[in-house]
Amino acid sequence: AAQFESDHDCACEVNLFQYNLDDDVESEKVLQIKRTLAESYRYLIFKGPEIHAKFLGYIDACAKYPPSDPVVLLSNGRAWLIVQQTAGTGSGLAAWTDTVYEVANGRVRPVASYLARVRESLDLTKPTKEFVGRPLSCRIEKGHAVLTVAYTLKYTGYSHPEVPFFTSRKKAVLIGSLKDGSTTVDAAHSEISLREFETV
């Protein structure tokens, strides 16, 4: 059975989401369990009616900084489940990654991940940098996931944080390995260079 480490005296918040994630008419249910004090979320994924639900799998996510709720990307004739987690923390820094999951054939598997958001605000004398990714499409091709993400980079100042003084928008094509879960940038088809992506 899939269990948290130390399930005793668990102070949890539970939410239920319902999506149609595969090719048939029955919807899948995603049970979100938030353990805020433990800085972790767990997602239990079931299929079918509640009294006879089939357990498909689970996803664990780091939540030092609370991530967004799961969303579904509709692309290339199917639905992809996207789950966010904390990717990096530090003085004035917060970062999140999104992982794209395929729910099919009675299983849940990750197919690609991408940097979803970075916010860096060091001090009042330096601009705040925010880097946000939005998925546009996903498909499986020759044993790999091909994911297109639109990125927006903004710099704002302390006095007028609502008005960016610099904005850039570019697309990145990412290739996810279905064997080891790694994701790389397809530089030949991306507007963002590998160096730009790695130094965000």
NORRA-V826769 format. One record per residue. N is the residue number from 0. PHI is phi in whole degrees, 0 to 359 (NA if undefined). PSI is psi in degrees with one decimal (* if undefined). Layout:
N;PHI;PSI, N;PHI;PSI
This chain:
0;NA;145.1, 1;275;118.5, 2;227;152.1, 3;291;157.1, 4;290;127.4, 5;59;84.9, 6;271;1.8, 7;285;140.0, 8;52;48.0, 9;280;117.3, 10;268;98.8, 11;239;151.8, 12;245;129.8, 13;242;132.7, 14;230;149.6, 15;240;127.5, 16;243;148.1, 17;232;127.3, 18;222;160.9, 19;255;104.1, 20;255;-7.4, 21;232;-159.0, 22;268;-3.3, 23;255;-176.3, 24;277;-20.2, 25;284;136.0, 26;276;158.5, 27;258;148.5, 28;247;132.8, 29;246;112.1, 30;266;114.5, 31;264;123.4, 32;245;111.4, 33;264;121.8, 34;246;84.3, 35;298;-43.3, 36;294;-31.4, 37;272;-2.2, 38;56;43.5, 39;214;147.9, 40;240;148.4, 41;231;140.6, 42;241;118.9, 43;258;129.3, 44;245;124.8, 45;235;161.4, 46;228;142.2, 47;96;-179.4, 48;295;154.8, 49;301;-38.3, 50;285;-19.0, 51;229;40.3, 52;289;141.3, 53;259;128.1, 54;280;122.4, 55;263;-31.0, 56;161;-179.7, 57;220;160.1, 58;228;131.2, 59;256;141.6, 60;223;135.9, 61;286;136.3, 62;222;48.0, 63;301;-44.5, 64;252;125.0, 65;307;126.4, 66;277;170.3, 67;290;159.2, 68;293;156.9, 69;299;146.5, 70;230;168.2, 71;239;129.9, 72;260;122.1, 73;265;115.9, 74;204;136.7, 75;53;44.2, 76;78;12.6, 77;210;171.5, 78;253;140.5, 79;238;130.1, 80;274;130.6, 81;241;123.3, 82;240;133.7, 83;255;149.8, 84;211;164.0, 85;292;133.0, 86;250;-27.0, 87;197;145.9, 88;221;160.9, 89;171;-173.6, 90;293;107.8, 91;76;9.6, 92;236;135.6, 93;218;137.1, 94;217;146.7, 95;228;146.6, 96;242;150.4, 97;251;137.8, 98;245;133.1, 99;264;128.2, 100;243;142.3, 101;259;128.0, 102;247;107.8, 103;198;152.0, 104;55;36.9, 105;72;22.7, 106;216;165.0, 107;237;124.3, 108;221;141.7, 109;284;139.6, 110;242;-23.9, 111;191;158.9, 112;220;158.9, 113;207;156.1, 114;289;118.1, 115;266;-36.4, 116;199;137.8, 117;227;130.8, 118;232;123.9, 119;232;119.0, 120;223;99.0, 121;276;-53.0, 122;201;177.8, 123;290;-17.2, 124;272;-10.6, 125;241;149.8, 126;291;154.7, 127;272;131.2, 128;253;132.7, 129;227;129.7, 130;235;117.4, 131;234;132.4, 132;249;141.0, 133;230;120.2, 134;291;137.7, 135;252;-40.1, 136;202;158.9, 137;209;142.7, 138;205;158.3, 139;258;128.6, 140;214;118.1, 141;53;46.3, 142;78;12.0, 143;226;155.7, 144;265;134.0, 145;248;113.2, 146;240;127.6, 147;253;128.1, 148;233;132.6, 149;266;126.1, 150;248;141.2, 151;236;127.1, 152;248;127.3, 153;229;142.7, 154;240;131.4, 155;230;157.7, 156;258;165.8, 157;294;-39.6, 158;289;-32.2, 159;225;72.6, 160;294;-19.3, 161;277;-9.6, 162;240;103.9, 163;290;141.7, 164;263;-6.0, 165;211;132.9, 166;220;135.8, 167;225;138.3, 168;233;127.3, 169;215;160.4, 170;250;147.3, 171;233;138.7, 172;254;121.5, 173;247;142.3, 174;247;118.8, 175;258;131.8, 176;276;127.8, 177;280;-8.2, 178;273;-50.0, 179;242;0.2, 180;79;2.5, 181;284;155.9, 182;230;131.7, 183;233;160.8, 184;272;130.4, 185;274;89.8, 186;298;-31.4, 187;292;-24.4, 188;243;11.6, 189;250;150.6, 190;274;-13.0, 191;257;130.2, 192;284;161.7, 193;298;-38.1, 194;296;-42.9, 195;299;-41.3, 196;293;-39.0, 197;282;-19.3, 198;255;12.7, 199;298;*
